[in-house]
């Protein structure tokens, strides 16, 4: 949860672990990469989050080294709310998060 310019950050090294943590304590924002360890990649994570009636309103941002338009369109088509390619500006990330939290 983000309050007064501070946030609690929870990390997961795989899509499956991320999904487990999201279900236990739904976050205000989800930031994921596409390429992750294990069978569940970032796109699979987006799909399960956006197909869950209790979680689909959580904004999901993809930050990825995959810059092809097809990769971007796939993630956005699955329900990602934004896509930033690496390398990226931390200011762009902070701005994206702030805009999403302000609209909630």
C-alpha positions as CSV (number, residue, x, y, z in Angstrom):
1,X,0.0,0.0,0.0
2,X,1.3,3.5,-0.9
3,X,0.9,6.4,1.6
4,X,2.6,9.8,1.5
5,X,5.2,8.8,-1.1
6,X,6.1,5.5,0.6
7,X,5.1,2.0,-0.6
8,X,5.3,-1.5,0.7
9,X,7.0,-3.6,-2.0
10,X,6.5,-7.4,-2.3
11,X,8.8,-9.3,-4.6
12,X,8.3,-12.6,-6.4
13,X,10.8,-14.4,-8.6
14,X,8.2,-16.3,-10.6
15,X,4.7,-15.8,-11.9
16,X,3.5,-18.6,-9.7
17,X,4.9,-17.1,-6.5
18,X,3.5,-13.7,-7.6
19,X,0.1,-15.2,-8.1
20,X,0.2,-16.8,-4.7
21,X,1.1,-13.5,-3.0
22,X,-1.5,-11.5,-5.0
23,X,-4.2,-13.9,-3.8
24,X,-3.0,-13.7,-0.2
25,X,-2.9,-10.0,0.0
26,X,-4.1,-8.1,-3.1
27,X,-1.8,-5.2,-3.9
28,X,-2.7,-1.7,-5.1
29,X,-0.6,-2.1,-8.2
30,X,1.1,-5.1,-9.9
31,X,4.3,-4.6,-11.8
32,X,5.6,-7.6,-13.8
33,X,8.1,-8.6,-16.4
34,X,7.1,-11.0,-19.2
35,X,10.1,-13.3,-18.8
36,X,10.1,-15.0,-15.4
37,X,11.2,-18.3,-13.9
38,X,8.9,-21.3,-14.1
39,X,5.9,-22.2,-16.2
40,X,3.9,-19.0,-15.4
41,X,5.3,-16.0,-17.2
42,X,4.1,-12.4,-16.9
43,X,1.5,-12.8,-19.6
44,X,0.0,-15.9,-17.8
45,X,0.0,-13.8,-14.6
46,X,-1.9,-11.0,-16.3
47,X,-4.4,-13.4,-17.6
48,X,-5.2,-15.0,-14.3
49,X,-5.4,-11.7,-12.5
50,X,-7.7,-10.1,-15.1
51,X,-9.9,-13.2,-15.1
52,X,-10.4,-13.0,-11.4
53,X,-13.5,-10.9,-10.5
54,X,-12.0,-9.9,-7.2
55,X,-8.6,-8.8,-8.6
56,X,-9.3,-7.6,-12.2
57,X,-9.5,-3.9,-11.1
58,X,-5.8,-3.9,-9.9
59,X,-3.7,-2.0,-12.4
60,X,-1.0,-4.1,-14.0
61,X,2.1,-2.7,-15.5
62,X,4.5,-4.7,-17.6
63,X,8.2,-3.7,-17.6
64,X,10.0,-5.7,-20.2
65,X,13.0,-5.9,-22.5
66,X,10.7,-7.2,-25.2
67,X,10.1,-4.3,-27.4
68,X,8.4,-5.9,-30.4
69,X,4.9,-4.4,-31.1
70,X,3.5,-8.0,-31.1
71,X,4.7,-8.5,-27.5
72,X,3.3,-5.2,-26.3
73,X,-0.1,-5.9,-28.0
74,X,-0.3,-9.4,-26.5
75,X,0.2,-8.1,-22.9
76,X,-2.2,-5.2,-23.4
77,X,-4.7,-7.5,-25.1
78,X,-4.6,-9.8,-22.0
79,X,-5.5,-6.9,-19.8
80,X,-2.2,-5.1,-18.9
81,X,-2.9,-1.5,-18.2
82,X,0.5,-0.3,-19.3
83,X,3.7,-1.4,-20.9
84,X,7.1,0.1,-20.4
85,X,10.2,-1.1,-22.2
86,X,13.7,-1.5,-20.6
87,X,15.7,0.5,-20.1
88,X,13.2,2.8,-18.5
89,X,13.0,6.0,-16.5
90,X,12.2,5.5,-12.8
91,X,10.3,8.8,-13.1
92,X,8.1,7.3,-15.7
93,X,7.4,4.4,-13.4
94,X,6.6,6.6,-10.4
95,X,4.3,8.8,-12.6
96,X,2.4,5.7,-13.9
97,X,1.9,4.4,-10.4
98,X,0.9,7.8,-9.1
99,X,-1.7,8.2,-11.9
100,X,-3.2,4.8,-11.2
101,X,-3.4,5.3,-7.5
102,X,-4.9,8.8,-7.8
103,X,-7.7,7.4,-10.0
104,X,-8.8,4.8,-7.5
